[in-house]
Amino acid sequence: MRAADPAARELAVIGCGAIGLTTALAAQRAGLRVRIYARERLPDVRSFYATGVWSPDSRVCTSEYATADFKTRWEEMARTSFRRYQTLLGLPG
């Protein structure tokens, strides 16, 4: 990950749900100083109640609109995401 401004060393993250915390962690690992601003804290964040799962059943794209390479691209995205999440947890991926 690279900062838009190479001189930037600090990042403000809005929200402490799954996406906010993942963004903060990735930025911190990239060497940025991170500050999180959040209206709610666990367990009152939306991510705590929503699964946030993207799966072939998520209806992100119906077969009527899917391109020929959709299945291959979807599988590649899912495998890449899984490996990244395993790494974040310190597990082999």
C-alpha distances in whole Angstrom, upper triangle without the diagonal:
4,7,10,12,11,14,13,13,14,13,15,15,18,20,20,20,18,15,15,15,13,10,12,11,8,7,10,9,6,10,10,14,14,17,18,21,23,26,27,26,27,29,29,26,26,24,26,29,27,26,23,24,23,25,28,30,28,29,26,28,32,33,35,32,30,29,30,27,26,27,25,22,22,23,20,17,19,19,15,15,18,16,13,16,18,15,15,18,19,21,21,20
4,6,8,7,10,10,11,12,12,15,15,19,21,21,22,21,18,17,18,15,12,13,14,10,9,11,11,8,10,10,13,14,17,19,21,24,27,28,28,29,31,31,28,28,26,29,31,29,29,26,27,26,28,31,33,31,32,29,30,34,36,37,34,32,31,32,29,28,30,28,24,25,26,23,21,23,23,19,19,22,20,17,19,22,19,18,22,22,24,25,23
4,5,6,8,7,8,9,9,12,13,17,19,20,22,21,17,16,17,16,12,13,14,11,9,11,12,9,10,9,12,12,15,17,19,22,25,27,26,28,30,30,27,27,26,28,31,29,29,26,28,27,30,32,34,32,33,29,31,35,37,38,35,33,33,34,31,30,32,30,27,27,28,25,23,25,25,22,21,24,23,19,21,24,21,20,24,24,27,28,26
4,6,9,8,11,12,11,13,15,17,20,22,23,22,19,18,19,18,14,15,17,15,12,15,16,13,14,12,15,15,17,19,20,23,26,28,28,30,32,31,28,28,27,30,32,31,30,27,29,28,31,33,35,32,33,29,31,35,37,37,34,33,32,34,31,30,32,31,27,28,29,26,24,26,27,23,23,26,25,22,24,27,24,23,27,28,30,30,29
4,5,5,9,10,11,14,16,19,22,24,25,25,22,20,21,20,17,17,19,16,13,16,17,13,13,12,14,15,17,19,21,24,27,29,30,31,34,33,30,31,30,32,35,33,33,30,32,31,34,37,38,36,36,33,35,39,40,41,38,36,36,38,35,34,36,34,31,31,33,30,27,30,30,27,26,29,28,25,27,29,27,25,29,29,32,33,31
4,5,8,11,12,16,18,21,24,25,27,26,23,21,22,21,18,17,18,16,13,15,15,12,11,11,14,15,18,21,23,26,29,31,31,33,35,35,32,32,31,34,36,35,35,32,33,33,35,38,40,37,38,35,37,40,42,43,39,38,37,39,35,35,36,35,31,32,33,30,28,30,30,26,26,29,27,24,26,28,26,24,28,28,31,31,30
4,6,9,12,15,18,21,24,25,27,27,24,22,23,22,19,18,19,18,14,15,16,13,12,10,12,15,17,20,22,25,29,31,31,33,35,35,32,33,32,35,37,36,36,34,35,35,38,40,42,40,41,37,39,43,45,46,42,41,40,42,39,38,40,38,34,35,36,33,31,33,33,29,29,31,30,27,28,30,27,26,29,30,33,33,33
4,6,8,11,14,17,20,21,24,24,21,19,19,19,16,15,16,15,11,12,14,12,10,8,9,11,13,16,18,22,25,27,27,29,32,31,28,30,29,31,34,33,33,30,32,32,35,38,40,37,38,35,37,41,43,44,41,39,39,41,38,37,38,37,33,33,35,32,29,31,31,28,27,29,28,25,26,28,26,24,27,28,31,32,31
4,7,10,13,17,19,20,23,23,20,18,18,18,15,13,14,13,10,10,12,10,7,5,6,9,11,15,17,20,24,26,25,27,30,30,27,29,28,30,33,32,32,30,32,32,35,38,40,37,39,36,38,42,44,45,42,41,40,42,39,37,39,37,34,34,35,32,29,31,31,27,26,28,27,23,25,27,24,22,25,25,28,30,30
4,7,10,13,16,17,20,20,18,15,15,16,13,11,13,13,9,9,12,11,9,5,5,6,8,11,13,17,20,22,22,24,27,26,24,26,25,27,30,29,30,28,30,31,34,37,38,35,37,34,37,41,43,44,41,40,40,42,39,37,38,37,34,33,34,32,29,30,31,27,26,28,27,23,24,26,24,21,24,25,28,30,30
4,6,10,13,14,16,17,15,12,12,13,10,8,11,11,8,9,12,11,10,7,6,5,6,8,11,14,17,19,19,21,24,23,21,22,21,24,27,26,26,24,27,27,31,34,35,32,34,31,33,37,40,41,38,37,37,39,36,34,35,35,31,30,32,30,26,27,28,25,23,25,25,21,22,24,22,19,22,24,27,29,28
4,7,10,11,14,16,13,10,11,13,10,8,12,13,10,11,15,14,14,10,9,6,5,6,7,10,14,16,16,19,21,20,18,19,19,21,24,24,25,23,26,27,30,33,34,31,32,30,33,36,39,40,37,36,37,39,37,35,36,35,32,31,32,30,27,28,29,26,24,26,26,22,22,25,23,20,23,25,28,30,29
4,6,8,10,12,10,6,8,10,7,6,10,11,10,11,14,14,15,12,11,7,6,5,6,8,12,13,14,16,18,17,14,16,15,18,20,20,21,19,22,23,27,30,30,27,29,26,30,33,36,37,34,34,35,37,34,32,33,33,29,28,29,28,24,25,26,24,21,23,24,20,19,23,21,18,21,23,26,28,27
4,7,9,11,10,7,9,12,10,9,13,14,13,15,18,18,18,15,14,11,9,6,5,6,9,11,12,14,16,15,12,13,14,16,18,18,20,18,21,22,26,29,29,26,28,25,29,32,35,36,34,33,34,37,35,32,33,33,30,28,30,29,25,26,28,25,22,24,25,22,21,24,24,20,22,25,27,30,29
4,6,9,8,5,8,11,10,10,13,15,14,15,18,19,20,17,16,12,10,7,6,4,7,8,9,11,13,11,8,10,10,12,15,15,17,15,19,21,24,27,27,24,26,24,28,31,34,36,33,33,34,37,34,31,32,33,29,27,29,28,25,24,26,24,21,23,24,21,19,23,22,19,20,24,26,28,27
4,7,7,5,5,9,9,9,11,13,14,14,17,19,19,17,16,12,10,7,7,6,9,8,7,8,10,10,7,9,9,10,13,14,15,14,18,20,23,27,27,24,26,25,28,32,35,36,34,33,35,37,35,32,32,32,29,27,28,28,24,23,25,23,20,21,22,19,17,20,20,16,17,21,23,26,25
4,6,5,6,8,10,10,12,14,15,16,18,20,21,19,19,15,14,10,11,9,11,9,8,8,9,9,6,7,5,7,10,10,11,11,14,16,20,23,23,20,23,21,25,28,31,33,31,30,32,34,32,29,29,29,27,24,25,25,22,21,23,21,18,19,20,18,15,18,19,16,16,20,21,24,23
4,6,5,6,9,10,11,12,14,15,16,18,20,19,19,16,15,12,14,12,14,13,11,10,12,12,9,9,6,8,11,10,10,9,11,14,17,21,21,18,21,19,23,26,29,31,29,28,30,32,29,26,26,26,24,21,22,22,18,17,19,17,14,15,17,14,12,15,16,12,13,17,18,21,20
4,6,5,6,8,10,10,12,14,15,16,18,17,17,14,14,12,13,12,15,14,13,13,15,15,11,11,8,11,14,12,12,10,12,14,17,21,21,18,21,18,22,25,28,30,27,26,28,30,27,24,25,25,22,20,21,20,17,16,18,17,13,15,17,14,12,16,16,13,15,18,20,22,20
4,6,5,6,9,10,11,12,14,15,17,15,14,11,11,8,9,9,12,12,11,12,14,14,11,11,10,12,15,14,15,13,16,17,21,24,25,22,24,22,25,29,32,33,31,30,31,33,31,28,28,28,25,23,25,24,20,20,22,19,16,18,19,16,14,18,17,14,16,19,21,24,22
4,5,5,6,9,10,10,12,14,15,14,13,10,10,8,11,11,14,13,11,11,14,14,11,13,11,12,15,15,15,14,16,18,22,25,26,23,26,24,27,31,33,35,33,32,33,35,32,29,29,29,26,24,25,24,20,20,21,19,16,17,18,14,13,15,15,11,13,16,18,21,20
4,5,5,6,9,10,11,12,14,14,14,12,13,11,14,14,17,16,15,14,16,17,14,15,12,14,17,16,15,13,15,16,19,23,24,21,24,22,25,29,31,33,31,29,30,32,29,26,26,26,23,21,22,20,17,17,18,15,12,14,14,11,9,13,12,9,11,14,16,18,17
4,5,5,6,8,10,11,13,11,12,10,11,10,13,13,17,17,16,16,19,19,15,16,14,16,19,18,18,15,17,18,21,24,26,23,25,23,26,29,32,33,31,29,30,32,29,26,27,26,23,22,23,21,18,18,19,16,14,16,16,13,12,15,14,11,14,17,19,21,20
4,6,5,6,9,10,11,9,9,6,8,7,11,12,16,16,15,16,18,19,16,17,15,17,20,20,20,18,20,21,24,28,29,26,29,26,29,33,35,37,34,33,34,35,32,30,31,30,27,25,26,24,21,21,22,19,17,19,18,15,14,17,15,12,15,17,20,22,21
4,5,5,6,9,10,10,10,8,11,10,14,15,19,18,16,16,19,20,17,19,16,18,21,20,20,18,20,21,24,27,29,26,29,27,30,33,36,38,35,33,34,35,32,30,30,29,26,25,25,23,20,20,20,18,15,16,16,12,12,14,12,9,11,13,16,18,18
4,5,5,6,9,9,11,10,13,13,16,18,21,21,20,20,22,23,20,20,18,20,23,22,21,19,20,20,23,26,28,26,28,26,28,32,34,36,33,31,31,33,29,28,28,26,24,23,23,21,18,18,18,15,13,15,14,11,11,14,11,9,12,14,16,18,17
4,5,5,7,6,8,7,10,11,15,17,21,21,20,21,23,24,21,22,20,22,25,24,23,21,23,23,26,29,31,28,30,28,30,34,36,38,35,33,33,35,32,30,30,29,26,25,26,24,21,22,22,18,17,19,18,14,15,17,15,12,16,17,20,21,21
4,5,5,5,6,6,10,11,15,17,21,21,20,20,23,24,21,23,21,22,26,25,25,23,25,26,28,32,33,31,33,31,33,37,39,41,38,36,37,38,35,33,33,32,29,28,28,26,23,24,24,20,19,20,19,15,16,18,15,12,15,16,19,21,21
4,5,7,9,10,13,15,19,20,24,24,22,22,25,26,23,25,22,24,27,26,25,23,24,25,28,31,33,31,33,30,33,37,38,41,38,36,36,37,33,32,32,30,27,27,27,24,22,22,21,18,17,18,17,13,14,15,12,10,13,13,17,18,18
4,6,9,10,14,16,19,22,25,26,24,25,27,28,25,26,24,26,29,28,27,25,26,26,29,31,34,31,33,31,33,37,38,40,37,35,35,36,32,31,32,30,27,27,27,24,22,23,22,19,18,20,18,14,16,18,14,13,17,17,19,20,20
4,7,9,13,15,19,22,25,26,25,25,28,29,26,28,26,27,31,30,29,27,29,29,32,35,37,34,37,34,36,40,42,44,41,39,38,40,36,35,35,34,31,30,31,28,26,27,26,22,22,23,21,18,19,21,17,16,19,19,22,23,23
4,6,10,12,16,19,22,23,22,24,26,27,24,26,24,26,29,29,28,26,28,29,32,35,36,34,36,33,36,39,41,43,40,38,38,40,36,35,36,34,31,31,31,29,26,27,27,24,22,24,23,19,20,22,19,17,20,20,24,25,25
4,7,10,13,17,20,21,20,22,25,25,23,25,24,25,29,28,29,27,29,30,33,36,38,35,37,34,37,41,43,45,42,40,41,42,39,37,38,37,34,33,34,31,28,29,29,26,24,26,25,21,22,23,21,18,21,21,25,27,27
4,7,10,13,17,18,17,18,21,22,19,21,20,22,25,25,25,24,26,27,31,34,35,32,34,32,35,38,41,43,40,38,39,41,38,36,36,35,32,31,32,30,27,27,28,25,23,24,24,20,20,22,20,17,19,21,24,26,26
4,7,10,13,15,14,17,19,19,17,20,19,21,24,24,25,24,26,28,31,35,35,32,35,32,35,39,42,43,40,39,40,42,39,37,38,37,34,33,34,32,29,29,30,27,25,26,26,23,22,24,23,19,21,23,26,29,29
4,6,10,11,11,13,16,16,14,16,16,17,20,21,22,21,24,25,29,32,33,29,32,30,33,36,39,41,38,37,38,41,38,35,36,36,33,31,32,31,27,27,29,26,23,25,25,22,20,23,22,18,20,23,26,28,28
4,7,9,10,13,16,14,13,15,16,17,20,20,22,21,24,26,30,33,33,30,32,30,33,37,40,41,38,38,39,42,39,36,37,37,34,32,34,33,29,29,31,29,25,27,28,24,23,26,25,22,23,26,29,31,31
4,5,7,10,12,11,9,12,13,14,16,17,20,19,22,24,28,31,31,28,30,28,32,35,38,39,37,37,38,41,39,36,36,37,34,32,33,33,29,29,30,28,25,27,28,25,23,26,25,22,23,26,28,31,31
4,7,10,12,9,9,11,13,14,16,17,20,20,23,26,29,32,32,28,30,29,33,35,39,40,38,38,40,43,41,37,38,39,36,34,35,35,31,31,33,31,28,29,31,28,25,28,28,25,26,29,31,34,33
4,7,8,6,6,9,11,11,13,15,18,18,21,24,27,31,30,27,29,28,32,35,38,39,37,37,39,42,40,37,37,38,35,33,34,34,30,29,31,30,26,27,29,26,24,27,27,23,24,27,29,32,32
4,6,6,6,10,10,10,13,15,17,17,21,24,27,31,30,27,30,29,32,35,39,40,38,38,40,42,40,37,37,37,35,32,33,33,29,28,30,29,25,26,27,24,22,24,25,21,21,24,26,29,29
3,5,6,9,9,7,10,13,15,16,19,22,25,29,28,25,28,28,31,34,37,39,38,37,39,41,39,35,35,36,34,31,31,31,28,27,28,27,24,24,25,23,20,22,23,19,19,22,24,27,27
4,6,8,9,6,8,11,14,15,18,22,24,28,27,24,27,27,31,33,37,39,37,37,39,41,39,36,35,36,34,31,31,32,29,27,29,28,24,24,26,24,21,23,24,21,20,23,25,28,28
4,7,9,7,8,11,14,15,19,22,25,28,27,24,27,26,30,33,36,38,36,36,38,41,39,35,35,37,34,31,32,33,29,28,30,29,25,26,28,26,23,25,26,23,23,26,28,31,30
4,6,6,7,9,12,12,16,19,22,26,24,21,24,23,27,30,33,35,33,33,35,38,36,32,32,33,31,28,29,29,26,25,27,26,22,23,25,23,20,23,24,20,21,24,26,29,28
4,5,5,6,9,10,13,16,19,22,21,18,21,20,24,26,30,31,30,30,32,34,33,29,29,31,28,25,27,27,24,23,25,25,21,22,24,22,20,22,24,21,21,25,26,28,27
4,5,5,7,7,11,14,17,20,19,16,19,19,22,25,28,30,29,28,30,32,30,27,27,28,26,23,24,24,21,19,22,21,17,18,21,19,16,19,20,17,18,21,22,25,23
4,6,8,9,12,16,18,22,21,18,22,21,25,28,31,33,31,31,33,35,33,30,29,30,28,25,26,27,23,21,24,23,20,19,22,20,17,19,21,18,18,21,22,25,24
4,7,9,12,15,18,21,19,17,20,20,24,26,29,31,30,30,32,34,33,29,29,30,28,25,26,27,24,22,24,25,21,21,24,22,19,22,24,21,21,24,25,27,26
4,6,8,12,14,17,16,13,16,16,20,22,25,27,26,26,29,31,29,25,25,27,25,21,23,24,21,19,22,22,18,19,22,20,18,20,23,20,20,24,24,26,24
4,5,9,11,14,13,11,15,15,19,21,23,26,25,24,27,28,27,23,22,24,22,19,19,21,18,16,18,19,15,15,19,18,15,17,20,18,18,21,21,23,21
4,7,10,13,12,10,13,12,16,19,22,24,22,21,24,26,24,20,20,22,19,16,17,19,15,13,16,17,13,14,17,16,14,17,19,17,17,21,21,22,20
4,6,10,9,8,11,11,14,17,19,22,21,19,22,23,21,18,17,19,17,13,14,16,13,11,14,15,12,12,15,15,13,16,18,17,17,21,20,21,18
4,7,8,6,9,8,11,14,16,19,17,16,18,20,18,14,14,15,14,10,11,13,10,9,12,13,11,12,15,15,14,16,19,18,19,22,21,22,19
4,5,5,8,8,10,12,14,17,16,15,17,18,16,13,11,14,13,9,10,12,11,8,12,14,12,12,16,16,15,17,20,20,20,23,22,22,19
4,6,7,8,8,9,11,14,14,12,14,15,14,11,9,12,12,8,9,13,12,10,13,15,14,15,18,19,18,20,23,23,24,26,24,24,21
4,5,8,9,10,11,14,15,14,17,18,17,14,12,16,15,12,13,16,15,13,16,18,17,17,21,21,20,22,25,25,25,28,26,26,23
4,5,8,10,12,15,14,14,17,19,18,14,14,16,15,12,14,16,14,13,16,18,16,17,20,20,19,22,24,24,24,27,26,26,23
4,5,6,9,11,11,11,14,17,17,13,13,16,15,12,15,17,16,15,19,20,18,19,23,23,22,25,27,27,28,31,29,30,26
4,7,10,12,10,10,13,15,15,11,12,15,13,10,13,15,13,13,17,18,16,18,21,21,21,24,26,25,26,29,28,28,25
4,7,8,6,6,9,12,12,9,10,13,12,10,14,16,14,15,18,19,18,20,23,23,23,26,28,28,29,32,31,30,27
4,5,6,6,10,12,13,10,11,15,15,13,15,18,17,17,21,22,21,23,26,26,26,29,31,31,32,35,33,33,29
4,5,5,8,10,12,9,10,14,14,13,15,18,18,18,21,23,23,24,27,28,28,30,32,33,34,36,34,33,30
4,6,9,11,13,11,13,16,17,16,18,21,20,21,24,26,25,27,30,30,31,33,35,35,37,39,38,37,33
4,7,10,12,10,12,15,14,14,17,19,18,19,22,23,23,25,28,28,29,31,33,33,35,37,36,35,32
4,7,8,6,8,11,11,11,14,15,15,16,19,20,21,23,25,26,26,29,30,31,32,35,33,32,28
4,5,5,8,10,10,11,14,15,15,17,19,20,21,23,25,26,27,29,31,31,33,35,34,32,29
4,6,8,9,10,11,13,14,16,17,19,20,22,23,25,26,28,29,31,32,34,35,34,32,28
4,6,5,6,9,10,11,12,14,16,17,18,20,21,23,24,26,27,29,31,32,30,28,25
4,6,5,6,9,10,10,12,14,15,16,18,20,21,22,24,26,27,28,30,29,27,23
4,6,5,6,9,10,11,12,14,15,16,18,20,21,22,24,26,27,29,27,25,21
4,5,5,6,9,10,11,12,14,15,17,18,20,21,23,25,26,27,25,23,20
4,5,5,6,9,10,11,12,14,16,17,18,20,21,23,24,26,24,23,19
4,5,5,6,9,10,11,12,14,15,16,18,20,21,23,24,23,22,18
4,5,5,6,9,10,10,12,14,15,16,18,20,21,22,20,19,15
4,5,5,6,9,10,11,12,14,15,17,18,20,21,19,18,14
4,6,5,6,9,10,11,12,14,15,16,18,20,19,18,14
4,5,5,6,9,10,11,12,14,15,17,18,17,16,12
4,5,5,6,9,10,11,12,14,15,16,15,13,9
4,5,5,6,9,10,11,12,14,15,14,13,9
4,5,5,6,9,10,11,12,14,13,13,10
4,5,5,6,9,10,11,12,11,10,7
4,6,5,6,9,10,10,9,8,5
4,5,5,6,9,10,10,10,8
4,5,5,6,9,9,10,8
4,5,5,6,5,6,5
4,5,5,6,7,6
4,5,8,10,10
4,5,9,10
4,7,9
4,6
4
